[in-house]
Amino acid sequence: MAAMTDRRAMIAGLSALAAPGLATGLAPVPALARDAEVERFGAAAEMAAGLDQLHAMVIVEGGETVFSRAFRGAPPGRPVNVKSVSKTVVALLTGIAIERGALPGTGARLGDVAPRLIPRRADPRVAEITVADLLTMRAGLERTSGPNYGDWISSSNWVADALARPFVAEPGGRFLYSTGSFHVLGAVLATVTGRTLLDLARAWLGRPLGIEIPPWTRDPQGFYLGGNNMALSPVAMARIGETVREGGRRGGAQVVPEDWIAASWQPRTRSPFSGDEYGYGWFLTRLGGAFTAYARGYGGQMLYVVPERRLVVAITSDPTRPARTHGHVGDLHRLVAERIIAAG
């Protein structure tokens, strides 16, 4: 609880430091300052241009868009597949659903809030899986990602297939990276609200933030894929990140509950792949000496929020090529730490 209080205080303090009129508007760079900003981030641009997998990058500092460029691929304002950044978006929607009373809280059990999603062949323990277990990918069920992904999306019922898999750990135990966990969570949100995940994303994030969220992949039952394949532009990702950095506020409105962001940034488990901690849909680490929360999608789709430096960085990359922690994602971490945070 002390750590959560500290994080909440940090968010509130940084919000108070934001320049009036700039905190949530993502204002463009003033013409007179543009040359100075280009020079300031010249080293970052040079490094980004040399990463042949990187497509576009947007940097927001204190509410101002100080850098926006496509090095290859689509322009920064065009929606592209952001892969597993979708998980972070679904986590934000979960917090809003709890605040609006559609879900009783993160301790809510699957058997209580959405029993009809559980197939008859599932282990009885599936009913005990909580919203928190799904948010932290600690459901304990065999993973649907990695080598299991193809078989999973070839099944006739993605939710049932994910929930009928054998337990390889206890619910609430170790981190098991699995898109199926977030797909089930998205189906839970759709079930308890009676609205599609697309409708929720547009109503609760798209319209308040003024960003485009096109339709994306649906499963055979019509549920939008909860953990993959959303399309967002780098500009839209940056706006989400800036809203989160501002404690969930945009234009004076509370879009995402501030307490939810503080809770989301509490370490709850750790990735065995990167070694970074994980909260509710966010990876947690330190870059350039600063606490950093980031969303990560296959290929190098990244959204970094660095609250104490008032920075948000959105990066899109080739979605067809792998991006490992010791490969392209490692290069992106260094880009943010050594060329962007260091430039501040």
C-alpha positions, 0 to 999 in steps of 0.5 A: 500500500505504501508503494501504491501511495507513493506512485499515486503521489508521484502522478499527482505531483507531476500533473501539478507541474504540467504547463497550463493548456499543454498537459493533455492537448498534445499541442504541436511544436511551436514554429520558432521552437521546431528547429531547436527540438529537431536539433535536440532529438537529432541523435534519437532520429539518427539512431531510429533511422538506423534501426531498419525494423523501426517504422515511426516514432512520436515523442511527447514532452509535457503535453507537447508533441516535440517529435513525430516522424515516419522513417519507413512505413505508414505516417504517424497519424495512420492506424497500424497493427500494434499487436500486444499493445492491445493488452494494455488498452484492455487493461485500461478498459478494465479499470474503467469498467470497475469504476463504472460498476460493470465489474465489482473489482479485480478480485471478481471470479470468472465463475461469478461474473461470466460463468457462461464463458466457462466450457463444461470440459474446463477444470473446476478451478477455472471458475476461481480465476480472478480478473487480477489473474487475467490482468497479470497473466497468472491464470495458471492455464497453459499458454496460448501464445508462442508455439501454441498461438496457431492452434489456439486461433484455429480452434472453433471457440477461442474463449472455450479453448483458452479456458479448457487448457490444462493448468500448468501453475496455480491461479495467481501463481507465476507469470505465463505470457498468454494472449488467451488471458486477455482475450478471456478478459475482453470477453468478460468485459463484453459479457458484463456490459452487453457491448462489444470490446470495439464499442467500449474502446471507442466510447471509453477511450476513442471519443474522449481522447479524439483518436481513431480505433478501427475494427480489428480481429474477431473470434468465431463467436464475435468477440473482438480479440482481447490481446492482439491486433488492435490498430492504433496510430503512433499519434493515438498511442502517444495520446493514450500514454499522455492521458495515463501520464496525466493521471487519466485526465484529458481536457479536464475530464477523468477518462481513466480512474487515477487510482487504476493507473496507480494500481496498474503500475504496482509490480505484481509479477515478473516476466521470465523473458525480459526480467522486467516487472509487470502490473496490470497490462504494463511492463515496469522497469527503469530506463535512463535512471527513471521509472518507466511503464511500457506497453509492448507488442510483437515486432517492436510496437512500444508505448513508453511512459516516463512520468518523472521526465514528463515523457511519452514515446510511441514507436511502431515497427515492422509487425512481421519480424520478431523483436526480442529483449536482447534484439530490436526491443533492446535497441528501442530501450537504448534509444529511449534511455540514451537518446531521448531521456538523456536529451532532457 
